[in-house]
Amino acid sequence: GGALWFPDLTSPDPTWILPICLGLTNLLIVEVFSLQRVNPSRFQKVVTNSIRVFSVLMIPIAATVPSSMALYWFTSSLVGFSHNIVLRSPAIHKFLKLQTVRSESPYRDLLSAFISKYCK
């Protein structure tokens, strides 16, 4: 049995919602990491662009596998993204006693980096 819009977990998602969500989540993870780089090297740019291409290529791949696998990949990517966001929090750093120098407003910094990079 399935849930929501996919009635059968053993067949591919006919609406492509899961594959597209997977691709977008993976691209979001790549962009969050790329916004951390101030002056990336040529190698870092090549690797980042390769991962972007792979994230987009995952959409048609995820559209051909059973919905259960695409759902697993999407859930895994979403949990990974959530971990990345939560671990930016100064409160979490303080609670876990991490000795890293971080900004007091990491989410605002991330948003401003995103705006300056993509909304010029």
N, C-alpha and C positions, 0 to 999 in steps of 0.2 A: 504494500500500500504506500501511497504517497501522502503528501500534505500540501496545503495551499494550492498553487497552480499546477503542480506536477503530480498527476494521478498515479504514476507508476515509477518507482525508484530504479527499476531495472532497465528502463528505456531512456534515451536522451530527452532533455528538456525541450519540448516542442516550441516553447515561447522564447527561448534563448535568454531568459531573465537570469538564470544562474550563471551561464558563461559570461554574460556581459558584466554582471556584478563582480565576478571573479577577476576579470580583466581590469575593471576600474579600481578595485581594491588593491590589486598588485601595482597598478600605476600610481596610486596614491601613496603607497609605501615607498616606491622609488622616488617620487617627488619629495616626500618628507626628508628622506636621506640626502637627496641632492641639494636641498635648501640649506643643509648644514655646512656644506662645502663653500668656503669663501673664495679660494682660488684653486679650483681643481686642476690637476695635471692633465695632460693629453690622455694618458692611460685611463685615468678616472672618468673622463668624459666618454671615452670609447666604451668602457665597461658599463657605465650608466645608460648610454644609448642602446647597448646590446640588451640590457635587462628590460628596457622599455619596449624594444621590439619583441622580445620573448613574452612579455606581459600581454601584448596585443595578439601575438600568435596563440596564446593560450585560449583565447575566446573560441576560435573554430575547433580547437582540440577538445575543449570542454563541452562543446555542442555535440560531439560525436560519441562521448562516453556516457555510461549510465548516469542518470540524475543523482544517484547516491554518491558517485565519485565527485561530480561537480559540486554537490552540496558540501562534501567533506573538504574539498580544496578551498571553497569559498569561506567556509567556517574557519578553517585553519588560517587563512589569510586575514580574516577579520579579527581573530584572536591575536595574531601577531601584530597587526596594526594597533589594536587596543593596548597591548603591552608597551609598544613604542610610545604611545601618547601618555599612558599612565606614568611610565618611568621618566618622563620629562618634568613631572610635578615636583616643585621644591618640597612640598609636604611629604611626599613619598621618599625623597632623598633624605630628609631629616629623620623620618620614621625608620628607614633602613640603615641610617648612619653611614651613608655613602660619602666619601671624601672627594667628590668631584666638584669643580668650580662650575656652577651653572647660573644662569640668569634667574632673577626673581620673577620674571614674567616670560617664561618660555613659550607659552601659547601665543601671546601677543607678538613675540619676536618671530615666531614661525609664520603667523599671519602677515606681518609686515614684509617678511622676506618673500612670501608667495605673491603679495600684491606688487612689490617692486619688480619681481621677475616676470610676472605674466600679465600685469595690468598697466603696462607703460603706455 
